[in-house]
Amino acid sequence: MGELGLVRHGAVLIRDGRVVAVGSGVDVRKIAGRRPVRIDAAGQVVMPGFVDSHTHALFIGTRVDEYVARIEGMTYEDIARAGGGIQASAERMRAARASDLVAHMTRTLKRFLEYGTTTVEIKSGYGLESALELKMLEAIHRASSHQVDVVATLLIHDVPARLKSARARYVRQVVHRLIPSVAEKNLAEFCDVFCDRGYFTTREAKAILVAASQRGLKLKIHAEQLAHTGAARLAAALGAVSADHLDRLNAADIRAMARSGTIGILLPGTVLHLGGAYPPARRLIDAGVPVALATNFNPGSSPTLNMQLMLSLACSHMRMTPPEALVAATVNGAYAVGRGGRVGTLESGKQADIVIMDVEDYREIPYFFGLNHCTMVLKKGRVVFSRGRA
């Protein structure tokens, strides 16, 4: 994770949407042919597009009242018990028209591009009821465009309010109705479960994830955020692609993840917004666990889609080095959403998803925190966003 393969005074040659060559400007010019279209990024950093591997980017309305309530002393769990949180977002989702969801998603994808994110994972989970979860996943697919690669995840987020006293019945509905329907319609690549205190137990999560795996979905799990539950070790035992959050890991969890190869997706924006201790990135990396960074963009616990800010938080609060943070936000994020062979690095044969940052040194991206350094984005070799002097 500490190796960037930095090329000074470099160039990238693109043809038919893919990278053909990367190297020194002198060498690349020799094979570029006659009169190539040239983008001058002198004095700037050219890098792979960010891969945001954990978001809840499809939602309606904000939860700014909850933000104020937390400032005044309520906790995330207090708000949930009072009917806020996920249940509040689900209520808005129930009232939303499908066309509204598509329009909202389309606008949001454009915002991701402005900050340099070219591939994004988007979860359902604010529907709760089977029909509404399907509505969300269908809207995610309808909003997908050639400008941003979208990876859809079915998230089993919480039990609907009407079934709080019939949890087993809800889990059976998910296993026997929702998951088969999602798989048959090919609406998601992954299945995720919020396995934490007050939400799903490890036993419930295992039943859901095993059913999803049997239907061909790859696995993720929300693990060890609010309390230590054993969810990270469950992820390792099931061969999940990723375990996400990981704020309350212990040594045994880390050893299990290192053995399994499960990627740890860390979400420092959530800790910034809610407070608390940051996940133990240094211990994970030193133990050989591959680490990815993501925004967790959502209305309740991380209302930001700025991956550049995640780099700053990772370096300043989790003691990741700038190279480690960049790797975590690009190629490791790509592997965390099943796109490692396609995006995340600038190398021959991969998609030409490229971001130009208006800094002279890549370390200035996290150093100048809270700013948007992105001046140009190329998706599959075409300019899809541009501003400034690039």
N, C-alpha and C positions, 0 to 999 in steps of 0.2 A: 504493500500500500504506500510505501514511501518513494516509489520510482515513477516519475512522470514521463521520462523519455523526452526531456525538454530539447527543442531545436531552436537555437538562436539564429536570427536572420533566415528563418525557414520559409517554406512555401508548401501549399497543398494543391495538387492537380486533381480536378474533378471532371468526370465525363459521365454522361447519362445518369446523373444522380448519385454516383458512387465515387469514393476516393480511389484514384488511380496511383498516385504517388505522393509521398511525404518526404521532405528532406531539405537540404540547403536550397536557398533560392537559386543559386547558380546551377545546381544539378537538375532541379525540377524544370527550369526554363529550357534546358537542353532537350527535354523530351516532350515539351508542351505542344510542339507543332507550330504552324503558322497562325499568327494573330489570334491568340486565345483571348477571351474576355478576362480582364484582369481587375481584381479588387485589391486596392492598396491599403494594407493594414499596418503600414510602417509605424513603429513606436507603440504598438498595441499588442495585446495578447490574443492569440487565436487558439481556441480550445474546443473540445467536443461540447455539444449541447448538454445541458443538465438533464438527468433522468430523475424525476420526482416519483419515488417508488411507493409512496403512501399518502393518499389524499382522500378527503371526503368532499370533493369539490362541487358536487351537485347538491345544492340546498337552496331553500327559498327563505329570504329574509335574514336578518341578523339575530344575535342573542345578546345585544349590547346591554340589556337590562341585567342579565346575569353577570356580565363583566362588572357592572357597578355594584351588584350585590356581593360579589367576591371581595371587592375593595372594602366594602363595609363589614366584612367578617364571615360571610357564608362560605362554605366549601363546595367543591364540585358535587360531592355526594349529597350535601344538604339541598342543593338546588334540584338535583334529580329526584330526591324524595318528595319535594314540593310540587312535582309535576313538570319541572323544567328540563333542561338538558336534551337528551335524545328524544324524549317523549314530546317535547315542545316542537322540535324540528319535524317529527313525524306528523304532528297535527297539521303543520303547514303543508307538508308534502301531500297529505290526504286531500287538501283543498285545491292543490295546484292542477292546472290543465297541462296535458302532455306538451302542447305547443309552448307553454311558458317554460317548461323544463328545458326544452331544446334551445330556446332562445337564450336562456340564462347560461346554459352550458357552452353555447357558441361564443358568447361574450367572454366567459371565463377563460376559455382556451386561448383567445387572443391575448389576454393579460399574461398568461403563462409565457407566451412567446416574448413579450416585452422584457421579461426578466431573464431570458436565455434558456427556458425549459422547452425542450423539443419532444420529449416523451414523458407521459404522465399516466400514472395508475389512478383510477377513479373507482371508489367503492360505492355500492348501494348502501343500505343500512338505515336510511331515514324513512323507509316505507313500513318496515316491521311486518305488516300483513303481506301475504304472498302476492296478491294482485298488485300491491303498491311497489313491492320490490321489483317485480317484473316491469312495471311502468318506468321505474328509475333506470333499470338496465337498458330498456328499449330507447329511452331518451339519450343515454350515454352513447349508444351506437348511432343514433340518428344525427347526433351533433359531431361525431368524429369527422375529421377533415384530413386532407392531404398535408396540411400545415403542421399538425401535431399528431404524433402517434399516441393513441389512447389504449390502455390496457384496462379491461373491465374486471372488477372483482365483486362477487356476491358476498356481502358482509351480513352475518347474523349478529345483530348489534344489541338487541334487547328484546324482552318479551312484551308484546302489545299490552296496553293497560287492561284491556278486557280479559286477558288470559293470565294475569299475574298470579291468580290462585290455581291455575291449571298449566303449570310449566311443562310437565311431561307431555301433555296434549300438544302444546306448541312445538316442542322438539320433534314429536312424531310428524307433525304437519311439515316441518322443514325437511325432515329426512325423506318422507314418502311422497310429498307433493311439490314443494318448492324446488329442491335440488334437482329432481328429475326433469322438471319443466325447464329450468335454466339450461341444463345440459342438452336437452332435446332441441331447444331453440338456439343453442350456441351463443348465449348472451353473455357469458363470462368465461374467463380462463382460470380464475382462481376462486377459492372459497376461503373466507376469513371468519373468525369468531372472536367476539369480545369476551375473553375469558378473564374475569377479574371479580373482585369483591363486589357484590350487589348485582352482578350481571350473570354470565354463564359459568358454571362450575367446570372443573377439568373433565369430570365424567360426561356432562352434557356436551362439552366441546368435542371430546373424543368421538362420541356417537355421530355428531354432525360432520366432523372432518372425515371420518372413515367412510361415511355415506357419500360425501363429495368426491373423495378419491376413487371410490368404486365407479363413479359416473364420469371419471376422466378429468376432473378438476384438480389443479395443483393447489397446494395448501399454504396458507398463511395463518398467523394467530396474533391477536393483541395479547401481549404477555407482560406480566409483572409491572403494571403501571401504578395502580392504586394500592395494591397489596401483593405480597409474595404468595402465589397460588400453586406453583409447579407447572405453569403453562409453558415456560421455556423448555423444560425437560419433556413435556408432552410434544412440543414441536419437534424436538430432536428425535424422539422415539418414533414419530410418524413420518419422519423424513420431510418435514415441511420445508418449503423454499426459504421462508423467512419467519422470524419471530420479531415482533415490532413493539416499540417503547422500551422495555427492559430497564426501567428505572430502579427496580428493586431486586436485581439479580444476586445470587450467591455463588460461591466458588463451584459448587456441584453443577449448577446450571451452565456455567461457562465451560466447564469440562465436557458436559454432554453436547453442547452446541459445537465445540471444537471437533469432537469426534464425528458428528453427523454432517458437518459442512453447512448447517443451517445458517443463513445470513442474518445478522442482527441489524435491523433497521432502526436507527436512533432518530428521535424526533425532538430536538432541543427547543424548537419553537413552542412546544406544548409546555415545557418546564418554564420557559420565559414568561408565558402568559398565565399559567396557574400557580407558579411557585413550586418550591421543593428542590430535591437533589437531582442533578443531571445524571443520566445513565453512565455506567463505568466504561467509557470508550477505551481508555488506556488499558484496562485489564483485559477487555475483550480482544483488542488488537494484539497485545503481548502474548495472549494465549493461542493465537492463530485463528480466531474467529473472524471471518470476513464481515466488515462493517459497511453499511450504507447509511446515507443521510437523506432525510425527506422532510417535507414541510408539515405534513399532517393537516394541510389546509382544510379548515372546517369552521363553522360559525361559533362554536362553543369554547374550544380549548386551544385553537391555533389559527386565528384569522389572518394568515399571511401566506402568500404563494411565492415569496422571495427566497429562492435557494441560495442566493449570495449571502443573505443574513444567516442561513443555517451554517455556512462555512465559518462565519465570524463566531457564532456561538460554539461551534465544535472546537475551534482553536482556542478561544479565550476561556471557556468554561469546562471543556472536556479534555483539554490538553492534547488534542490531535494536532499534528503538524499540518501546515498548509498543503503539502503534497498528499498526505493521508486524507484530508478533507476533500480535496478535489477528486481523488480516486473514488471516495465514498459517494460523491454526488454525481458521478458519471458512470464509469464502467461497473462498479459494484452495484449501483442502482439498476443498471441495465440487466445484470444477472438476477437481481432480485425480482424482476418482472418478466423473466424469460426472454430477454432481448440481448443477451451478452454477445452473441455472434453477429449482431446486426448494427448496434449503436454503442456509444459510450467511449470510444477511442477514435483517434484519427489514424487509420491504417488502411492499406490497400484492400479493396473489396467491400469495405463497410459503407453504409449509408453516409452521404456527405451532410451530416447534421452538425453544423459548425456555428460557433458563437464568437463574435469579436468583442473584446472588452477594452474599454478606453483606459487602460492602465499600462504602465511600462514593465511592470513586474507582477507575475501572477500572485505573489504574496500580498499585493496591495488589494486584491479582491476582498479577503477577510479583514484586512487592516483598516480600510476605510469602510467601517460597518454601517449598515442601514442605507447605503446608497445603491443606486442602480447603475452599474458600470457598462451595461450592455448597449452597444451601438448598432450592431447588425446581427441578424440571425439568418442562416441558410438552412433550409430543410430540403433534403435530397438534392442539394446543389442549387436550389433556387432561393433568391432573396425573398424572405417572407416578412421581415421587419427591418427597418433601417431608420436611424436618426443620427444626428451628430456628423462627425467628419470622416467616418469610415468610407 
